[in-house]
Amino acid sequence: MSEEEKEWILPASIPFAELKGKDLEECLYWLFDAMGAKDLEWRTGGSGGGASDGGRDLEAHFYTPTADQEMEPQVWWVECKGRSGTVESDEVKSAVINAQAKGGLDYVVIATNTQFSNPTRDWVKEWQKNNPRPKVKLWDSAHLERLLSRHPDVVLRLFSEALSLDGQFQALESRFWNKLEFVSSPTLKKLWNARVEAEFTSLGVFALIANEFANGSITHRPWGAVLSTASLVEVLHLGLVNAPYLMMRASKAGVEQTPLIRAFAYLILSAIDQLPPESVAELVVNSITRGEPDKFPEDVQSYLLMPIADQLLSEIQDICSADCRRILAFNRQALTEDKDEIEEYWLRLEPSGIEEPEEPEKHFRIESYNEPCQVGFPVDKEHDCPLFGIEPSVQNFAELLSIIKRVATYRKAQAAEKRDADAAKRAAKAG
């Protein structure tokens, strides 16, 4: 274990004394899951004291390559012994003998939240000399601590208070990229508050942004707004490079893709806030095609890009039509955060964000051709609003971002003026 990994876990904060019964069993389940075990299954009816602890033995399979590259299964059997003191020697002997009688086992793990006596360990060594299979492993609290230190995602799931901030970030990143799982808002708040002194990886920042949308809002912790331009580009690039993997993983796991799509849309919006839209469009297309667009059929590019483009366009349409006399829009559907999101939308591009407070609808519009465009697009009876007239495609993606850039520049400034005016009114009233 590296020194960095040791700093992820705060051992005194792992409640080993209370880690008994189903809590210990759950800890072992998720630990084996993190270690790569397959076909995890509980077997009811543990022996001895294990029965009083819930009586569930865990069966797991690991698959290892043989010399001829075939995958050979290893069968592991786990018994949990939650105790207040040292595990009884008879309990260990009984568990080992019963496991041998089951047959077909390669490893037997007897895990406890406390410790095993030296005579018990000596007995296992002697027994193993005459019985090479199954291999018996005794995991005490110290061994569990070492394993948990290598898998902070398990600690975050079960007792997050035992993780340092670096450990919480590593766990969040691991859970997202390895299992497409999300953490709760309190963890995101802690990481946001530590953003100045912490060192976050680009893949981890993308995971943070996706987690924010999974929890509902990016406005309260606008990660894209606090990144340097170079960091923002890297986060967006790495996210898009991995877009096929994320979408496939979400589909297979039955996970909603919306947080992923919204994360991509937000990063693109953040990028065009700082860079020319043509450069951002080139970055996006090169990223999803890994720099070889000619090798990616147009329908594949469209499959990856259009959900993101549609999401971003729908958001900007909702925002820009909110007070537009030319476009009458009803039942907005793109913005699915709290009811004030339209008013607060541009704060996602401000580093300070807003304090977090304690429906989605469908879209319909009517365009009044006699009204001007507030943003300044040249519109009349023959020329529709380009924001609503454009149909996103791979070919016009740069044009789409240019339109969105123009809207964003105007609306963001407008929102800032309104906030300043409201603040001045409050200050005058308070004075």
Secondary structure, 3 states (H helix, E strand, C coil): CCHHHHHHECHHHCCHHHCCHHHHHHHHHHHHHHCCCEEEEEEECCCCHHHHCCCEEEEEEEEEECCCCCEEEEEEEEEEECCCCCECHHHHHHHHHHHHHHCCCCEEEEEECCCECHHHHHHHHHHHHHCCCCEEEEECHHHHHHHHHHCHHHHHHHCHHHECHHHHHHHHHHHHHHHCCCCCHHHHHHHHHCCCCCCCCHHHHHHHHHHHHHHCCCCCCCHHHHCCHHHHHHHHHHHHHCHHHHHHHHHHHCCCCHHHHHHHHHHHHHHHHHCCHHHHHHHHHHHHCCCCHHHCCHHHHHHHHHHHHHHHHHHHHHHHHCCCCCEEEECCCCCCCCCCHHHHHHHHHCCCCCCCCCCCCCCEEEECCCCCCCCCCCCCCCCCCHHHHCCCCCCCHHHHHHHHHHHHHHHHHHHHHHHHHHHHHHHHHHC
